């Protein structure tokens, strides 16, 4: 009878040791990225991924002294791919929202910018549900922008696309009347490019946390708290040592970290 507690204790010790042995040390991290969201993430002419998200990911990995690999994934399936362990973290300008927090954990934000409408320069359209009634609004599918226009512009036709550049192409071609996008994404990915000539922002900046969250963070599986903490420490470190500012200034002419 006395051997049972001893055997049970030994079994628990062995189980704990096995669990510890299986826990990842996060020296190797697979990072999910989109690759179709300039200037944050895109594929260059050399076939390599580049952009603010990509540089941030690599800077954080360097800070953590981790060997990281990038895994390109279309936006629609990026959270399911994280859950199925195709990669370990998402660095893809993903807004921290209450809805997403139900299924994944987030680090602290690494930037925060509002969203805006874009249409023909000098447009007389009013940036209101009444002003855009019957108009076609282009938006990237399954984004916070999609959620906002669907709830707000109920009298408009919402045209959804898999990739941001597809939204911009249809705006330039006149197949949608306006687009709604993250300010920096549409500015760098469309307005500052030749195809964006003749188009401009109109209306206010939209940043209601109910729809747009509290900034963009790095998503990890809920069980991976150690990885979340490592990323948080690395974000704080690159903010403090000047690395973040260098990357910010490489792409933008103001501080995108936000309030």
C-alpha positions as a Markdown table, in Angstrom:
| # | Residue | x | y | z |
|---|---|---|---|---|
| 1 | Unk | 0.0 | 0.0 | 0.0 |
| 2 | Unk | 2.9 | 2.4 | 0.7 |
| 3 | Unk | 4.3 | 1.9 | -2.7 |
| 4 | Unk | 1.3 | 3.3 | -4.5 |
| 5 | Unk | 1.9 | 6.9 | -3.4 |
| 6 | Unk | 5.6 | 6.5 | -4.2 |
| 7 | Unk | 4.9 | 5.1 | -7.7 |
| 8 | Unk | 2.3 | 7.9 | -8.3 |
| 9 | Unk | 4.8 | 10.5 | -7.2 |
| 10 | Unk | 7.5 | 9.1 | -9.5 |
| 11 | Unk | 5.0 | 9.0 | -12.4 |
| 12 | Unk | 4.1 | 12.7 | -11.8 |
| 13 | Unk | 7.8 | 13.7 | -11.7 |
| 14 | Unk | 8.4 | 11.8 | -15.0 |
| 15 | Unk | 5.4 | 13.4 | -16.6 |
| 16 | Unk | 6.5 | 16.9 | -15.6 |
| 17 | Unk | 9.9 | 16.2 | -16.9 |
| 18 | Unk | 8.5 | 15.0 | -20.2 |
| 19 | Unk | 6.3 | 18.1 | -20.5 |
| 20 | Unk | 9.3 | 20.3 | -19.8 |
| 21 | Unk | 11.3 | 18.5 | -22.3 |
| 22 | Unk | 8.6 | 19.0 | -24.9 |
| 23 | Unk | 8.1 | 22.7 | -24.2 |
| 24 | Unk | 9.7 | 24.7 | -27.1 |
| 25 | Unk | 12.6 | 26.9 | -26.2 |
| 26 | Unk | 11.6 | 29.2 | -29.2 |
| 27 | Unk | 15.1 | 29.3 | -30.6 |
| 28 | Unk | 13.4 | 28.5 | -33.9 |
| 29 | Unk | 10.2 | 30.3 | -34.8 |
| 30 | Unk | 8.0 | 30.1 | -37.9 |
| 31 | Unk | 6.3 | 33.4 | -38.7 |
| 32 | Unk | 3.2 | 33.7 | -40.8 |
| 33 | Unk | 3.1 | 36.7 | -43.2 |
| 34 | Unk | 0.8 | 37.8 | -46.0 |
| 35 | Unk | 3.1 | 39.1 | -48.7 |
| 36 | Unk | 0.3 | 41.1 | -50.4 |
| 37 | Unk | -0.1 | 44.2 | -48.3 |
| 38 | Unk | 2.4 | 46.9 | -49.3 |
| 39 | Unk | 4.2 | 48.7 | -47.7 |
| 40 | Unk | 3.9 | 46.3 | -44.8 |
| 41 | Unk | 4.4 | 43.0 | -46.6 |
| 42 | Unk | 4.9 | 42.2 | -50.3 |
| 43 | Unk | 7.0 | 40.1 | -52.6 |
| 44 | Unk | 9.8 | 42.1 | -54.4 |
| 45 | Unk | 10.9 | 41.7 | -57.9 |
| 46 | Unk | 13.6 | 39.4 | -56.7 |
| 47 | Unk | 11.0 | 37.1 | -55.3 |
| 48 | Unk | 11.8 | 37.9 | -51.7 |
| 49 | Unk | 9.4 | 39.1 | -49.0 |
| 50 | Unk | 9.9 | 42.7 | -47.9 |
| 51 | Unk | 8.1 | 45.5 | -46.0 |
| 52 | Unk | 7.6 | 47.0 | -42.6 |
| 53 | Unk | 6.1 | 43.8 | -41.1 |
| 54 | Unk | 8.9 | 41.7 | -42.5 |
| 55 | Unk | 11.6 | 44.0 | -41.2 |
| 56 | Unk | 9.9 | 44.2 | -37.8 |
| 57 | Unk | 9.7 | 40.4 | -37.6 |
| 58 | Unk | 13.3 | 40.0 | -38.4 |
| 59 | Unk | 14.4 | 42.7 | -35.9 |
| 60 | Unk | 12.4 | 41.0 | -33.2 |
| 61 | Unk | 13.9 | 37.6 | -34.0 |
| 62 | Unk | 17.4 | 39.1 | -33.9 |
| 63 | Unk | 16.6 | 40.6 | -30.5 |
| 64 | Unk | 15.4 | 37.2 | -29.2 |
| 65 | Unk | 18.4 | 35.5 | -30.8 |
| 66 | Unk | 16.0 | 33.2 | -32.6 |
| 67 | Unk | 16.3 | 31.6 | -36.0 |
| 68 | Unk | 13.1 | 32.6 | -37.8 |
| 69 | Unk | 11.6 | 31.5 | -41.1 |
| 70 | Unk | 8.8 | 33.3 | -43.0 |
| 71 | Unk | 5.7 | 31.4 | -44.2 |
| 72 | Unk | 3.5 | 33.2 | -46.7 |
| 73 | Unk | -0.2 | 32.7 | -46.2 |
| 74 | Unk | -3.3 | 34.3 | -47.7 |
| 75 | Unk | -5.1 | 36.5 | -45.2 |
| 76 | Unk | -8.4 | 34.6 | -45.2 |
| 77 | Unk | -6.8 | 31.5 | -43.7 |
| 78 | Unk | -4.0 | 33.0 | -41.6 |
| 79 | Unk | -5.5 | 32.4 | -38.2 |
| 80 | Unk | -6.6 | 28.8 | -39.0 |
| 81 | Unk | -3.1 | 28.2 | -40.3 |
| 82 | Unk | -1.7 | 29.4 | -36.9 |
| 83 | Unk | -4.1 | 27.1 | -35.0 |
| 84 | Unk | -3.1 | 24.1 | -37.2 |
| 85 | Unk | 0.6 | 24.8 | -36.4 |
| 86 | Unk | 1.6 | 25.8 | -39.9 |
| 87 | Unk | 3.6 | 28.5 | -38.2 |
| 88 | Unk | 4.0 | 29.8 | -34.6 |
| 89 | Unk | 3.2 | 33.5 | -34.8 |
| 90 | Unk | 1.5 | 36.0 | -37.2 |
| 91 | Unk | 3.2 | 39.3 | -38.1 |
| 92 | Unk | 0.8 | 40.7 | -40.6 |
| 93 | Unk | -0.6 | 44.0 | -39.5 |
| 94 | Unk | -3.3 | 42.2 | -37.5 |
| 95 | Unk | -5.4 | 44.5 | -35.4 |
| 96 | Unk | -5.9 | 43.4 | -31.8 |
| 97 | Unk | -9.7 | 43.1 | -31.5 |
| 98 | Unk | -12.0 | 41.5 | -28.9 |
| 99 | Unk | -13.3 | 39.1 | -31.5 |
| 100 | Unk | -9.8 | 37.8 | -32.4 |
| 101 | Unk | -8.8 | 37.7 | -28.7 |
| 102 | Unk | -11.4 | 34.9 | -28.3 |
| 103 | Unk | -9.3 | 32.6 | -30.4 |
| 104 | Unk | -5.7 | 33.8 | -30.2 |
| 105 | Unk | -3.4 | 35.8 | -27.9 |
| 106 | Unk | -1.7 | 39.0 | -28.9 |
| 107 | Unk | 1.5 | 40.8 | -28.0 |
| 108 | Unk | 1.5 | 44.5 | -27.2 |
| 109 | Unk | 0.9 | 46.6 | -30.3 |
| 110 | Unk | 3.8 | 47.4 | -32.6 |
| 111 | Unk | 1.9 | 50.1 | -34.5 |
| 112 | Unk | -1.5 | 51.7 | -34.7 |
| 113 | Unk | -2.9 | 53.7 | -37.6 |
| 114 | Unk | -6.5 | 54.7 | -38.5 |
| 115 | Unk | -8.5 | 53.7 | -41.6 |
| 116 | Unk | -9.9 | 56.0 | -44.3 |
| 117 | Unk | -12.0 | 56.2 | -47.5 |
| 118 | Unk | -10.3 | 56.7 | -50.8 |
| 119 | Unk | -12.0 | 57.9 | -54.0 |
| 120 | Unk | -11.4 | 60.2 | -57.0 |
| 121 | Unk | -9.6 | 63.4 | -56.1 |
| 122 | Unk | -12.2 | 66.1 | -55.6 |
| 123 | Unk | -15.1 | 63.7 | -55.2 |
| 124 | Unk | -18.3 | 65.3 | -54.0 |
| 125 | Unk | -19.4 | 62.0 | -52.3 |
| 126 | Unk | -20.2 | 62.4 | -48.6 |
| 127 | Unk | -18.3 | 60.0 | -46.3 |
| 128 | Unk | -21.5 | 58.9 | -44.6 |
| 129 | Unk | -24.0 | 56.0 | -44.9 |
| 130 | Unk | -26.4 | 58.4 | -46.7 |
| 131 | Unk | -23.7 | 59.8 | -48.9 |
| 132 | Unk | -22.5 | 56.4 | -50.1 |
| 133 | Unk | -25.9 | 54.8 | -50.4 |
| 134 | Unk | -26.0 | 52.7 | -53.6 |
| 135 | Unk | -22.3 | 53.1 | -54.1 |
| 136 | Unk | -19.8 | 50.2 | -54.4 |
| 137 | Unk | -17.2 | 50.1 | -51.6 |
| 138 | Unk | -14.2 | 47.9 | -52.1 |
| 139 | Unk | -12.5 | 46.3 | -49.1 |
| 140 | Unk | -10.2 | 43.4 | -48.3 |
| 141 | Unk | -12.2 | 40.5 | -47.1 |
| 142 | Unk | -12.2 | 39.4 | -43.4 |
| 143 | Unk | -10.5 | 42.6 | -42.2 |
| 144 | Unk | -11.5 | 45.1 | -39.6 |
| 145 | Unk | -12.3 | 47.4 | -42.5 |
| 146 | Unk | -14.6 | 44.8 | -43.9 |
| 147 | Unk | -16.4 | 44.5 | -40.6 |
| 148 | Unk | -16.7 | 48.3 | -40.2 |
| 149 | Unk | -18.2 | 49.1 | -43.6 |
| 150 | Unk | -20.5 | 46.1 | -43.4 |
| 151 | Unk | -22.0 | 47.4 | -40.2 |
| 152 | Unk | -21.9 | 51.1 | -41.0 |
| 153 | Unk | -22.6 | 51.5 | -44.8 |
| 154 | Unk | -25.7 | 49.3 | -44.9 |
| 155 | Unk | -27.1 | 51.0 | -48.0 |
| 156 | Unk | -23.9 | 50.4 | -50.0 |
| 157 | Unk | -22.8 | 47.4 | -52.0 |
| 158 | Unk | -19.7 | 46.0 | -50.2 |
| 159 | Unk | -17.3 | 44.4 | -52.7 |
| 160 | Unk | -14.8 | 42.1 | -51.0 |
| 161 | Unk | -11.4 | 41.0 | -52.3 |
| 162 | Unk | -8.9 | 38.4 | -51.1 |
| 163 | Unk | -5.9 | 40.9 | -51.5 |
| 164 | Unk | -5.5 | 44.6 | -51.0 |
| 165 | Unk | -3.9 | 45.1 | -54.4 |
| 166 | Unk | -7.0 | 43.6 | -56.1 |
| 167 | Unk | -9.1 | 46.3 | -54.3 |
| 168 | Unk | -6.9 | 49.1 | -55.7 |
| 169 | Unk | -6.9 | 47.7 | -59.2 |
| 170 | Unk | -10.7 | 47.7 | -59.3 |
| 171 | Unk | -10.8 | 51.3 | -57.9 |
| 172 | Unk | -8.5 | 52.4 | -60.7 |
| 173 | Unk | -10.6 | 50.6 | -63.3 |
| 174 | Unk | -13.8 | 52.2 | -62.0 |
| 175 | Unk | -15.4 | 48.9 | -60.9 |
| 176 | Unk | -15.8 | 50.2 | -57.4 |
| 177 | Unk | -16.6 | 53.8 | -56.4 |
| 178 | Unk | -14.5 | 54.0 | -53.3 |
| 179 | Unk | -12.2 | 51.8 | -51.1 |
| 180 | Unk | -11.9 | 51.6 | -47.4 |
| 181 | Unk | -8.5 | 50.6 | -46.1 |
| 182 | Unk | -5.8 | 51.2 | -43.5 |
| 183 | Unk | -4.4 | 54.7 | -44.1 |
| 184 | Unk | -0.8 | 53.6 | -44.5 |
| 185 | Unk | -1.5 | 50.6 | -46.5 |
| 186 | Unk | -3.6 | 52.4 | -49.2 |
| 187 | Unk | -1.2 | 55.4 | -49.1 |
| 188 | Unk | 1.9 | 53.3 | -49.7 |
| 189 | Unk | 0.3 | 50.5 | -51.7 |
| 190 | Unk | -1.8 | 52.7 | -54.0 |
| 191 | Unk | -1.9 | 56.5 | -53.7 |
| 192 | Unk | 1.9 | 57.0 | -53.9 |
| 193 | Unk | 2.1 | 54.7 | -57.0 |
| 194 | Unk | 1.4 | 55.7 | -60.6 |
| 195 | Unk | -1.9 | 53.9 | -60.6 |
| 196 | Unk | -3.0 | 56.0 | -57.7 |
| 197 | Unk | -2.8 | 59.3 | -59.6 |
| 198 | Unk | -6.1 | 61.1 | -59.6 |
| 199 | Unk | -7.2 | 59.5 | -56.3 |
| 200 | Unk | -7.2 | 60.8 | -52.8 |
| 201 | Unk | -8.4 | 60.4 | -49.2 |
| 202 | Unk | -11.7 | 61.9 | -48.3 |
| 203 | Unk | -13.6 | 62.1 | -45.1 |
| 204 | Unk | -12.4 | 61.6 | -41.6 |
| 205 | Unk | -10.0 | 59.0 | -40.1 |
| 206 | Unk | -11.9 | 56.1 | -38.5 |
| 207 | Unk | -10.4 | 54.5 | -35.4 |
| 208 | Unk | -13.2 | 53.4 | -33.1 |
| 209 | Unk | -11.7 | 50.6 | -30.9 |
| 210 | Unk | -15.0 | 48.7 | -31.1 |
| 211 | Unk | -14.2 | 48.0 | -34.8 |
| 212 | Unk | -10.5 | 48.8 | -35.2 |
| 213 | Unk | -9.1 | 47.4 | -32.0 |
| 214 | Unk | -6.1 | 48.8 | -30.1 |
| 215 | Unk | -3.4 | 48.6 | -32.7 |
| 216 | Unk | -1.6 | 45.9 | -34.6 |
| 217 | Unk | 0.0 | 43.1 | -32.6 |
| 218 | Unk | 1.6 | 39.7 | -33.1 |
| 219 | Unk | -0.8 | 36.8 | -32.8 |
| 220 | Unk | 0.2 | 33.5 | -31.1 |
| 221 | Unk | -1.7 | 30.5 | -30.0 |
| 222 | Unk | -3.3 | 30.9 | -26.5 |
| 223 | Unk | -1.1 | 28.2 | -25.0 |
| 224 | Unk | 2.1 | 29.8 | -26.2 |
| 225 | Unk | 2.4 | 32.4 | -23.4 |
| 226 | Unk | 6.2 | 32.1 | -23.2 |
| 227 | Unk | 6.5 | 33.1 | -26.9 |
| 228 | Unk | 4.1 | 36.0 | -26.3 |
| 229 | Unk | 6.3 | 37.2 | -23.5 |
| 230 | Unk | 9.4 | 36.9 | -25.6 |
| 231 | Unk | 7.9 | 39.0 | -28.3 |
| 232 | Unk | 6.7 | 41.6 | -25.8 |
| 233 | Unk | 10.2 | 42.0 | -24.4 |
| 234 | Unk | 11.7 | 42.2 | -27.8 |
| 235 | Unk | 9.2 | 44.9 | -28.9 |
| 236 | Unk | 10.1 | 46.9 | -25.8 |
| 237 | Unk | 13.8 | 46.4 | -26.6 |
| 238 | Unk | 13.7 | 47.6 | -30.2 |
| 239 | Unk | 11.6 | 50.6 | -29.2 |
| 240 | Unk | 14.3 | 51.5 | -26.6 |
| 241 | Unk | 17.4 | 50.8 | -28.6 |
| 242 | Unk | 16.5 | 52.8 | -31.7 |
| 243 | Unk | 15.9 | 49.9 | -34.1 |
| 244 | Unk | 12.2 | 50.5 | -34.3 |
| 245 | Unk | 12.7 | 54.2 | -35.2 |
| 246 | Unk | 15.1 | 53.2 | -38.0 |
| 247 | Unk | 12.6 | 50.8 | -39.5 |
| 248 | Unk | 9.7 | 53.3 | -39.0 |
| 249 | Unk | 11.7 | 56.0 | -40.8 |
| 250 | Unk | 12.6 | 53.6 | -43.7 |
| 251 | Unk | 8.9 | 53.4 | -44.7 |
| 252 | Unk | 7.1 | 56.3 | -43.1 |
| 253 | Unk | 7.6 | 60.0 | -42.5 |
| 254 | Unk | 5.9 | 60.0 | -39.0 |
| 255 | Unk | 5.7 | 57.8 | -36.0 |
| 256 | Unk | 3.3 | 54.9 | -36.7 |
| 257 | Unk | 3.5 | 53.5 | -33.2 |
| 258 | Unk | 0.6 | 55.8 | -32.3 |
| 259 | Unk | -0.7 | 56.8 | -28.9 |
